[in-house]
Amino acid sequence: MARTRYASDPGLIARMSATMFLLGLVFVGLVLALFYILDIYSRRDGQAGGGTGLVVIVALIGIGSAWASYYWSDKIALRASGARLVTPNDGPEAARLHGIVDRICALADMPKPRVAIAPTSMPNAFATGRSSKVAVVCATTGLMNKLDSNEELEGVLAHEMSHVAHKDVAVMTIASFLGIVAALLVRFAFYSELFGGGDRGRSNNNGNNGGALPVVLVVLVVGIVTYAVSFLLIRLLSRYRELSADRSAALLTGRPSALASALVKVTGEMARIPTRDLRTAEPLNAFYFAPAFSGKRGQVSLGQVFSTHPSLEKRLAQLDKISQQLSR
């Protein structure tokens, strides 16, 4: 069953669920803190409900941004990467990609996504789309040149299509909503203090609107703390997703060693890519098979806490464990 369908991992699912639960708690805490702060502001101002408009505006903008990211994720990713959709008749590279995607779809019993190629030397791949009906899987020309083995390329594409099968775009969109709201709060509070704080500070000296400036500063601090916590939790959730996709792809294809080999080749090739090109590709790191940065293998740094992907060592260790399980 594991080799004909994308397998689930109860342990990883439990950790992802716990992370989503923590994000929910942070969101509830943010809402309660905001209404408490704004209630104090309203009482001092003598106007019931004053300031709640800020929360409503921020929430509406956050919902709109999250919805746009969810609904147009495929178009955003294709445009950002410069990729183009291809058919099997668009040359040998396109035919090779379509053949591998057809095989994965048959193994996973899932609808075939659209297929795209991004014209860049950076070896990578991504898949996105709010559902399997509008999903797209994309490989770069650099990846296809680097992975001359169809088994390795199949492992990478199976990893990416696992994200579609598990609806990871929807999961990450919901998770990122809190970060969007917190970031907007920080900006609103900052500009409120920057452009209106001075006048409110002077009015405080005259005995009017007492405490308005401290309230803005408190909202700013709450927004910063919430954004920082949600950012770390979202990064943790993203790393869990990548491990889950590795596991699902290895079990589906039955070739964890091929996926491990592709990981080593792609990660090693990143070190040869110019830093400027890697920085250009960084906005798509959450989508990519491997993050666009040239970290050294075995190097442990604080940056791993902020990474969208687990370390190469951790991914290889999981694949080695799966390989041993399948060989028994």
C-alpha positions as a Markdown table, in Angstrom:
| # | Residue | x | y | z |
|---|---|---|---|---|
| 1 | Met | 0.0 | 0.0 | 0.0 |
| 2 | Ala | 2.8 | 2.4 | 0.8 |
| 3 | Arg | 4.3 | 1.9 | -2.7 |
| 4 | Thr | 1.1 | 2.6 | -4.5 |
| 5 | Arg | -0.2 | 5.5 | -2.4 |
| 6 | Tyr | 1.5 | 8.4 | -0.6 |
| 7 | Ala | 2.1 | 7.1 | 2.9 |
| 8 | Ser | 1.3 | 9.2 | 6.0 |
| 9 | Asp | 3.6 | 9.4 | 9.0 |
| 10 | Pro | 1.6 | 9.5 | 12.3 |
| 11 | Gly | 4.6 | 10.9 | 14.2 |
| 12 | Leu | 5.1 | 13.8 | 11.8 |
| 13 | Ile | 1.4 | 14.4 | 11.6 |
| 14 | Ala | 1.2 | 14.6 | 15.4 |
| 15 | Arg | 4.0 | 17.1 | 15.5 |
| 16 | Met | 2.5 | 19.2 | 12.7 |
| 17 | Ser | -0.9 | 19.2 | 14.5 |
| 18 | Ala | 0.8 | 20.3 | 17.8 |
| 19 | Thr | 2.5 | 23.1 | 15.9 |
| 20 | Met | -0.8 | 24.2 | 14.4 |
| 21 | Phe | -2.4 | 24.1 | 17.8 |
| 22 | Leu | 0.3 | 26.3 | 19.2 |
| 23 | Leu | -0.2 | 28.7 | 16.4 |
| 24 | Gly | -3.9 | 28.8 | 17.2 |
| 25 | Leu | -3.1 | 29.6 | 20.9 |
| 26 | Val | -0.8 | 32.4 | 19.9 |
| 27 | Phe | -3.5 | 33.8 | 17.6 |
| 28 | Val | -6.1 | 33.7 | 20.4 |
| 29 | Gly | -3.6 | 35.3 | 22.8 |
| 30 | Leu | -3.0 | 38.1 | 20.2 |
| 31 | Val | -6.7 | 38.8 | 19.8 |
| 32 | Leu | -7.4 | 38.8 | 23.5 |
| 33 | Ala | -4.3 | 41.1 | 24.2 |
| 34 | Leu | -5.4 | 43.5 | 21.4 |
| 35 | Phe | -9.0 | 43.8 | 22.7 |
| 36 | Tyr | -7.8 | 44.3 | 26.2 |
| 37 | Ile | -5.3 | 47.0 | 25.2 |
| 38 | Leu | -7.9 | 48.7 | 23.0 |
| 39 | Asp | -10.5 | 48.5 | 25.8 |
| 40 | Ile | -8.2 | 50.4 | 28.1 |
| 41 | Tyr | -7.6 | 52.9 | 25.3 |
| 42 | Ser | -11.4 | 53.3 | 24.8 |
| 43 | Arg | -12.1 | 53.8 | 28.5 |
| 44 | Arg | -9.5 | 56.5 | 28.8 |
| 45 | Asp | -10.8 | 58.1 | 25.6 |
| 46 | Gly | -14.4 | 57.9 | 26.9 |
| 47 | Gln | -15.5 | 56.1 | 23.7 |
| 48 | Ala | -16.8 | 52.5 | 23.9 |
| 49 | Gly | -15.3 | 50.4 | 21.2 |
| 50 | Gly | -12.8 | 52.9 | 20.1 |
| 51 | Gly | -9.8 | 51.5 | 18.3 |
| 52 | Thr | -11.4 | 48.2 | 17.4 |
| 53 | Gly | -11.5 | 49.5 | 13.8 |
| 54 | Leu | -7.7 | 48.9 | 13.7 |
| 55 | Val | -8.2 | 45.2 | 14.5 |
| 56 | Val | -11.0 | 44.9 | 11.9 |
| 57 | Ile | -8.9 | 46.6 | 9.2 |
| 58 | Val | -5.8 | 44.5 | 10.0 |
| 59 | Ala | -7.9 | 41.3 | 10.0 |
| 60 | Leu | -9.5 | 42.1 | 6.7 |
| 61 | Ile | -6.2 | 42.9 | 5.0 |
| 62 | Gly | -4.7 | 39.7 | 6.5 |
| 63 | Ile | -7.6 | 37.6 | 5.2 |
| 64 | Gly | -7.3 | 39.2 | 1.8 |
| 65 | Ser | -3.6 | 38.6 | 1.6 |
| 66 | Ala | -3.8 | 35.0 | 2.7 |
| 67 | Trp | -6.7 | 34.3 | 0.3 |
| 68 | Ala | -4.8 | 35.8 | -2.6 |
| 69 | Ser | -1.7 | 33.7 | -1.7 |
| 70 | Tyr | -3.8 | 30.6 | -1.5 |
| 71 | Tyr | -5.9 | 31.1 | -4.6 |
| 72 | Trp | -3.1 | 32.3 | -6.9 |
| 73 | Ser | -0.2 | 30.4 | -5.4 |
| 74 | Asp | 0.5 | 28.6 | -8.7 |
| 75 | Lys | 0.5 | 31.8 | -10.8 |
| 76 | Ile | 2.7 | 33.6 | -8.2 |
| 77 | Ala | 5.3 | 30.8 | -8.1 |
| 78 | Leu | 5.4 | 30.4 | -11.9 |
| 79 | Arg | 5.8 | 34.1 | -12.5 |
| 80 | Ala | 8.4 | 34.5 | -9.7 |
| 81 | Ser | 10.5 | 31.6 | -11.1 |
| 82 | Gly | 10.1 | 32.6 | -14.8 |
| 83 | Ala | 8.8 | 29.1 | -15.5 |
| 84 | Arg | 6.7 | 28.1 | -18.5 |
| 85 | Leu | 4.1 | 25.3 | -18.8 |
| 86 | Val | 5.1 | 22.5 | -21.2 |
| 87 | Thr | 3.5 | 19.6 | -23.0 |
| 88 | Pro | 5.1 | 16.3 | -23.9 |
| 89 | Asn | 5.7 | 17.6 | -27.4 |
| 90 | Asp | 7.8 | 20.6 | -26.3 |
| 91 | Gly | 11.1 | 18.8 | -26.6 |
| 92 | Pro | 13.0 | 15.9 | -25.0 |
| 93 | Glu | 13.3 | 17.6 | -21.6 |
| 94 | Ala | 9.5 | 18.2 | -21.5 |
| 95 | Ala | 8.8 | 14.6 | -22.7 |
| 96 | Arg | 11.2 | 13.2 | -20.0 |
| 97 | Leu | 9.4 | 15.3 | -17.3 |
| 98 | His | 5.9 | 14.2 | -18.4 |
| 99 | Gly | 6.9 | 10.6 | -18.5 |
| 100 | Ile | 8.1 | 10.6 | -14.9 |
| 101 | Val | 5.1 | 12.6 | -13.7 |
| 102 | Asp | 2.8 | 10.1 | -15.4 |
| 103 | Arg | 4.5 | 7.2 | -13.6 |
| 104 | Ile | 4.2 | 9.0 | -10.2 |
| 105 | Cys | 0.5 | 9.8 | -10.8 |
| 106 | Ala | -0.1 | 6.1 | -11.6 |
| 107 | Leu | 1.7 | 5.0 | -8.4 |
| 108 | Ala | 0.0 | 7.6 | -6.2 |
| 109 | Asp | -3.4 | 7.3 | -8.0 |
| 110 | Met | -3.7 | 11.1 | -8.2 |
| 111 | Pro | -4.7 | 13.5 | -11.0 |
| 112 | Lys | -1.9 | 14.7 | -13.2 |
| 113 | Pro | -0.7 | 18.2 | -12.4 |
| 114 | Arg | 0.4 | 20.7 | -15.0 |
| 115 | Val | 4.1 | 20.4 | -15.8 |
| 116 | Ala | 6.5 | 23.4 | -16.1 |
| 117 | Ile | 10.2 | 24.1 | -16.7 |
| 118 | Ala | 12.1 | 27.0 | -15.2 |
| 119 | Pro | 15.1 | 28.2 | -17.3 |
| 120 | Thr | 17.7 | 28.5 | -14.6 |
| 121 | Ser | 21.0 | 26.8 | -13.9 |
| 122 | Met | 20.1 | 26.3 | -10.2 |
| 123 | Pro | 19.1 | 22.7 | -9.7 |
| 124 | Asn | 15.7 | 22.7 | -7.9 |
| 125 | Ala | 12.0 | 21.9 | -8.2 |
| 126 | Phe | 8.8 | 22.9 | -6.7 |
| 127 | Ala | 5.1 | 22.1 | -6.8 |
| 128 | Thr | 2.2 | 24.3 | -5.8 |
| 129 | Gly | -1.5 | 24.8 | -6.2 |
| 130 | Arg | -4.5 | 25.0 | -4.0 |
| 131 | Ser | -5.8 | 21.7 | -5.2 |
| 132 | Ser | -4.8 | 18.8 | -7.4 |
| 133 | Lys | -7.0 | 20.2 | -10.2 |
| 134 | Val | -4.9 | 23.4 | -10.5 |
| 135 | Ala | -1.6 | 22.0 | -9.3 |
| 136 | Val | 1.7 | 22.5 | -11.1 |
| 137 | Val | 5.0 | 20.7 | -10.7 |
| 138 | Cys | 8.1 | 22.5 | -12.0 |
| 139 | Ala | 11.7 | 21.4 | -12.5 |
| 140 | Thr | 14.6 | 23.7 | -13.4 |
| 141 | Thr | 16.8 | 23.1 | -16.4 |
| 142 | Gly | 19.7 | 22.9 | -13.9 |
| 143 | Leu | 18.0 | 20.1 | -12.1 |
| 144 | Met | 17.4 | 18.1 | -15.2 |
| 145 | Asn | 21.0 | 18.5 | -16.4 |
| 146 | Lys | 22.4 | 17.6 | -12.9 |
| 147 | Leu | 20.2 | 14.5 | -12.4 |
| 148 | Asp | 20.9 | 12.3 | -15.4 |
| 149 | Ser | 19.3 | 9.4 | -13.6 |
| 150 | Asn | 15.5 | 9.2 | -14.0 |
| 151 | Glu | 15.3 | 7.4 | -10.6 |
| 152 | Glu | 16.8 | 10.5 | -8.9 |
| 153 | Leu | 14.6 | 12.9 | -10.8 |
| 154 | Glu | 11.6 | 10.7 | -10.0 |
| 155 | Gly | 12.4 | 10.9 | -6.3 |
| 156 | Val | 12.6 | 14.7 | -6.4 |
| 157 | Leu | 9.3 | 15.1 | -8.3 |
| 158 | Ala | 7.6 | 12.5 | -6.1 |
| 159 | His | 8.7 | 14.6 | -3.1 |
| 160 | Glu | 7.1 | 17.8 | -4.7 |
| 161 | Met | 3.9 | 16.1 | -5.7 |
| 162 | Ser | 3.5 | 14.8 | -2.2 |
| 163 | His | 3.0 | 18.4 | -1.1 |
| 164 | Val | 0.1 | 18.6 | -3.6 |
| 165 | Ala | -1.4 | 15.3 | -2.4 |
| 166 | His | -1.2 | 16.4 | 1.3 |
| 167 | Lys | -2.6 | 19.9 | 0.5 |
| 168 | Asp | 0.4 | 21.6 | 2.0 |
| 169 | Val | -0.4 | 24.9 | 0.3 |
| 170 | Ala | -3.6 | 25.1 | 2.3 |
| 171 | Val | -1.9 | 24.1 | 5.5 |
| 172 | Met | 0.9 | 26.7 | 5.2 |
| 173 | Thr | -1.6 | 29.5 | 4.1 |
| 174 | Ile | -3.7 | 28.9 | 7.2 |
| 175 | Ala | -0.5 | 28.9 | 9.3 |
| 176 | Ser | 0.9 | 32.0 | 7.8 |
| 177 | Phe | -2.3 | 34.1 | 8.4 |
| 178 | Leu | -1.2 | 34.8 | 11.9 |
| 179 | Gly | 2.2 | 36.0 | 10.8 |
| 180 | Ile | 0.5 | 38.3 | 8.2 |
| 181 | Val | -1.8 | 39.8 | 10.8 |
| 182 | Ala | 1.1 | 40.3 | 13.3 |
| 183 | Ala | 3.3 | 42.0 | 10.6 |
| 184 | Leu | 0.5 | 44.3 | 9.6 |
| 185 | Leu | -0.1 | 45.2 | 13.3 |
| 186 | Val | 3.6 | 46.1 | 13.7 |
| 187 | Arg | 3.4 | 48.4 | 10.6 |
| 188 | Phe | 0.2 | 50.0 | 11.6 |
| 189 | Ala | 1.4 | 50.7 | 15.1 |
| 190 | Phe | 4.8 | 51.9 | 13.9 |
| 191 | Tyr | 3.3 | 54.4 | 11.4 |
| 192 | Ser | 0.7 | 55.5 | 14.0 |
| 193 | Glu | 3.4 | 56.3 | 16.5 |
| 194 | Leu | 5.7 | 57.8 | 13.8 |
| 195 | Phe | 3.1 | 60.2 | 12.2 |
| 196 | Gly | 0.7 | 60.7 | 15.1 |
| 197 | Gly | 2.6 | 59.8 | 18.2 |
| 198 | Gly | 4.2 | 63.2 | 18.7 |
| 199 | Asp | 0.8 | 65.0 | 18.7 |
| 200 | Arg | -0.6 | 62.5 | 21.1 |
| 201 | Gly | 2.4 | 62.9 | 23.4 |
| 202 | Arg | 1.8 | 66.7 | 23.5 |
| 203 | Ser | -1.9 | 66.2 | 24.2 |
| 204 | Asn | -0.9 | 64.0 | 27.1 |
| 205 | Asn | 0.9 | 66.9 | 28.7 |
| 206 | Asn | -2.3 | 68.9 | 28.5 |
| 207 | Gly | -4.3 | 66.1 | 30.3 |
| 208 | Asn | -6.1 | 64.8 | 27.2 |
| 209 | Asn | -6.1 | 61.3 | 25.8 |
| 210 | Gly | -3.9 | 60.1 | 28.6 |
| 211 | Gly | -2.0 | 56.9 | 27.8 |
| 212 | Ala | -2.6 | 57.0 | 24.0 |
| 213 | Leu | 1.1 | 56.9 | 23.1 |
| 214 | Pro | 2.0 | 54.0 | 25.5 |
| 215 | Val | -0.9 | 52.0 | 24.1 |
| 216 | Val | 0.5 | 52.4 | 20.6 |
| 217 | Leu | 3.9 | 51.2 | 21.8 |
| 218 | Val | 2.3 | 48.2 | 23.6 |
| 219 | Val | 0.5 | 47.2 | 20.4 |
| 220 | Leu | 3.8 | 47.5 | 18.6 |
| 221 | Val | 5.5 | 45.3 | 21.1 |
| 222 | Val | 2.7 | 42.7 | 21.1 |
| 223 | Gly | 2.8 | 42.6 | 17.3 |
| 224 | Ile | 6.6 | 42.1 | 17.2 |
| 225 | Val | 6.5 | 39.3 | 19.8 |
| 226 | Thr | 3.5 | 37.6 | 18.1 |
| 227 | Tyr | 5.2 | 37.8 | 14.7 |
| 228 | Ala | 8.5 | 36.4 | 16.1 |
| 229 | Val | 6.8 | 33.4 | 17.7 |
| 230 | Ser | 4.6 | 32.7 | 14.7 |
| 231 | Phe | 7.6 | 33.0 | 12.4 |
| 232 | Leu | 9.5 | 30.3 | 14.3 |
| 233 | Leu | 6.5 | 28.0 | 14.6 |
| 234 | Ile | 5.8 | 28.3 | 10.8 |
| 235 | Arg | 9.4 | 27.5 | 10.1 |
| 236 | Leu | 9.2 | 24.5 | 12.3 |
| 237 | Leu | 6.0 | 23.4 | 10.6 |
| 238 | Ser | 7.7 | 23.8 | 7.2 |
| 239 | Arg | 10.6 | 21.6 | 8.2 |
| 240 | Tyr | 8.1 | 18.9 | 9.3 |
| 241 | Arg | 6.4 | 19.1 | 5.9 |
| 242 | Glu | 9.7 | 18.6 | 4.1 |
| 243 | Leu | 10.5 | 15.5 | 6.2 |
| 244 | Ser | 7.0 | 14.2 | 5.6 |
| 245 | Ala | 7.4 | 14.7 | 1.8 |
| 246 | Asp | 10.8 | 13.0 | 1.8 |
| 247 | Arg | 9.3 | 10.0 | 3.6 |
| 248 | Ser | 6.2 | 9.8 | 1.4 |
| 249 | Ala | 8.3 | 10.0 | -1.8 |
| 250 | Ala | 10.7 | 7.4 | -0.7 |
| 251 | Leu | 8.0 | 4.9 | 0.2 |
| 252 | Leu | 6.0 | 5.7 | -3.0 |
| 253 | Thr | 8.9 | 5.1 | -5.4 |
| 254 | Gly | 10.6 | 2.4 | -3.2 |
| 255 | Arg | 13.9 | 4.1 | -3.9 |
| 256 | Pro | 15.0 | 6.1 | -0.9 |
| 257 | Ser | 18.6 | 5.8 | -2.0 |
| 258 | Ala | 17.8 | 7.6 | -5.2 |
| 259 | Leu | 16.2 | 10.5 | -3.4 |
| 260 | Ala | 19.2 | 10.7 | -1.0 |
| 261 | Ser | 21.6 | 10.8 | -4.0 |
| 262 | Ala | 19.5 | 13.6 | -5.6 |
| 263 | Leu | 19.6 | 15.5 | -2.3 |
| 264 | Val | 23.4 | 15.3 | -2.0 |
| 265 | Lys | 23.8 | 16.4 | -5.7 |
| 266 | Val | 21.4 | 19.3 | -5.5 |
| 267 | Thr | 22.7 | 20.6 | -2.1 |
| 268 | Gly | 26.3 | 20.2 | -3.3 |
| 269 | Glu | 25.6 | 22.1 | -6.5 |
| 270 | Met | 24.1 | 25.0 | -4.5 |
| 271 | Ala | 27.6 | 26.0 | -3.3 |
| 272 | Arg | 28.6 | 26.6 | -6.9 |
| 273 | Ile | 25.7 | 28.9 | -7.7 |
| 274 | Pro | 26.6 | 32.7 | -7.5 |
| 275 | Thr | 25.4 | 34.3 | -4.3 |
| 276 | Arg | 23.4 | 36.9 | -6.2 |
| 277 | Asp | 21.4 | 34.2 | -8.0 |
| 278 | Leu | 20.7 | 32.4 | -4.7 |
| 279 | Arg | 19.4 | 35.6 | -3.1 |
| 280 | Thr | 17.1 | 36.2 | -6.1 |
| 281 | Ala | 15.7 | 32.7 | -5.6 |
| 282 | Glu | 15.3 | 33.0 | -1.8 |
| 283 | Pro | 11.6 | 34.2 | -1.9 |
| 284 | Leu | 10.7 | 30.7 | -3.3 |
| 285 | Asn | 12.6 | 28.7 | -0.6 |
| 286 | Ala | 9.4 | 27.6 | 1.0 |
| 287 | Phe | 8.4 | 25.9 | -2.3 |
| 288 | Tyr | 11.7 | 24.5 | -3.3 |
| 289 | Phe | 13.0 | 20.9 | -3.0 |
| 290 | Ala | 16.2 | 22.3 | -1.4 |
| 291 | Pro | 16.7 | 25.8 | 0.0 |
| 292 | Ala | 18.6 | 28.3 | -2.1 |
| 293 | Phe | 21.6 | 28.9 | 0.1 |
| 294 | Ser | 25.1 | 27.6 | 0.1 |
| 295 | Gly | 25.4 | 26.2 | 3.6 |
| 296 | Lys | 28.3 | 23.9 | 4.3 |
| 297 | Arg | 27.5 | 20.3 | 5.1 |
| 298 | Gly | 27.8 | 19.5 | 8.8 |
| 299 | Gln | 27.7 | 23.1 | 9.8 |
| 300 | Val | 25.4 | 23.8 | 12.7 |
| 301 | Ser | 24.2 | 27.4 | 13.0 |
| 302 | Leu | 21.4 | 29.5 | 14.4 |
| 303 | Gly | 20.3 | 29.9 | 10.8 |
| 304 | Gln | 18.9 | 26.3 | 10.9 |
| 305 | Val | 16.2 | 27.5 | 13.3 |
| 306 | Phe | 15.0 | 30.0 | 10.7 |
| 307 | Ser | 15.3 | 27.6 | 7.8 |
| 308 | Thr | 12.3 | 26.4 | 5.8 |
| 309 | His | 14.0 | 23.0 | 5.4 |
| 310 | Pro | 15.6 | 20.5 | 7.8 |
| 311 | Ser | 19.3 | 20.0 | 7.6 |
| 312 | Leu | 20.7 | 17.7 | 4.9 |
| 313 | Glu | 22.0 | 15.4 | 7.6 |
| 314 | Lys | 18.6 | 15.0 | 9.1 |
| 315 | Arg | 17.0 | 14.3 | 5.7 |
| 316 | Leu | 19.6 | 11.8 | 4.8 |
| 317 | Ala | 19.3 | 10.0 | 8.2 |
| 318 | Gln | 15.6 | 9.6 | 7.7 |
| 319 | Leu | 16.0 | 8.2 | 4.2 |
| 320 | Asp | 18.7 | 5.8 | 5.4 |
| 321 | Lys | 16.3 | 4.5 | 8.1 |
| 322 | Ile | 13.6 | 4.0 | 5.4 |
| 323 | Ser | 16.1 | 2.2 | 3.2 |
| 324 | Gln | 16.9 | -0.2 | 6.0 |
| 325 | Gln | 13.2 | -0.8 | 6.7 |
| 326 | Leu | 12.5 | -1.6 | 3.1 |
| 327 | Ser | 15.4 | -4.0 | 2.8 |
| 328 | Arg | 14.2 | -6.2 | 5.6 |
